[in-house]
Amino acid sequence: QVQLVESGGGLVQPGGSLRLSCAASGFTFSSYAMSWYRQAPGKERERVGIITATSGNTNYADSVKGRFTISRDNAKNTVYLQMNSLKPEDTAVYYCAVQTRGYWGQGTQVTVSS
């Protein structure tokens, strides 16, 4: 049974940081690129970034480039999203996903507000 379980969301002030985690199980984690998406109220889902399976190469949306960093630990079957210099417009539900297989987590809420 495939599971992607995000954690680490919460309320943070503008300029603050959060680190999201996504624990994977039920598939060969190290074989797949992992993505982070987000969806704000009333907006379409947006891909935040992606990390390749083994080389760890990353690509980010322009809106988060230079502020967010994706990493992975294949030994722990976990992918991370480090978010720095957070802005109110980063408020959204954040999801991890294996887009090529249609695997999605349940999401974790991130709220950036003073």
N, C-alpha and C positions, 0 to 999 in steps of 0.2 A: 504494500500500500504506500503510494507516494504521499509524502508530507513535506510541506514547506511551512515553517513556523517562524514568523517574524516576532521580534521583541525589541525593546529599547525606546519605543516612542514615548511621547509625553509633552508637557508644556515647558517651553523655554523662552527666555526673553530674546528680543532681537540682538544679534551679535553673538549669541551663545552657540554652544555646540551640543550635538547629540551623536551617539553611535548606535546604529541599528544593526541587529544581527538577524540572520536567517539560517535556521538549522534545517538541514535537508535529510531525508531518509527515504528508503524504498526504491532508490535508483542509483546508478553509478555516478555519483556526484562529480567525480574528477573528469568525467568524459564530456561534460556539457558546459557551454558558456552560461553564465548566470546574469540575469538582468535585474535592475531595480526600476520600478515604475512608481508613479504617484498620480493621484487623482484628487483634485480640489473640488469642492462643492460647485456644481454647475458647469464644470469644465470637463473636457475630454481627458482620458488617461494619457499620460505623457511618459515616455521612457526617459529616466534620469541618466542611466548609464548601463554599461555592460562590461563584463570581464570574461576573457577567454578561458578555456578549460584548463590548460596546462601552462601556457606561457605567461598568463596573467596580464596580457595586454588589455588596456581599458579604453573606453570611448565614452564621452559625456555629452549631455545636452549643453548647448551654449549657456542656458540659464543657470547652470550650476558649475560650469567649468572654473577651476581654480579654487572652488570652495568645498566641493564634495570629492571624496575619494572612495573607490570601491576596492576591496581586497578580499582574498579568500584563503581559507585554510583547508586544503583537501584532506588532510589527516583528520580534521574535525567535522568534515562535511558541512562547513559553515561559510557563508559569505557575509561580508560586512559593508556598511555604508557609513563612513565617517562624514558628518555634516558640520562644517564650520561656518562662521560668519552668517548665521541664519537670518533670514528676512521674513517678514510677515507673509510675503507671497510664496514662501516655501510650505506654508500650512497646507496639509493634505493627508490623505491616507497613503501610506507607502507600502508597496508590495514587492516581494521578490518573485522571480519567475524563471522557468525554463521555457522560453518562448517557443522554441522549436518543437517541444513536446506538449505544450498546452498545460504545463504545471504552474499553478499559482498558489501563493499563500493567502491567508485570510486578511492580511493587512495590519498595519499598526498606525495609529493616529499620531501625527506630529502637528503641534500647534505652536506657532511662534507669535507671541503677543506680550506686551508689557502690562 
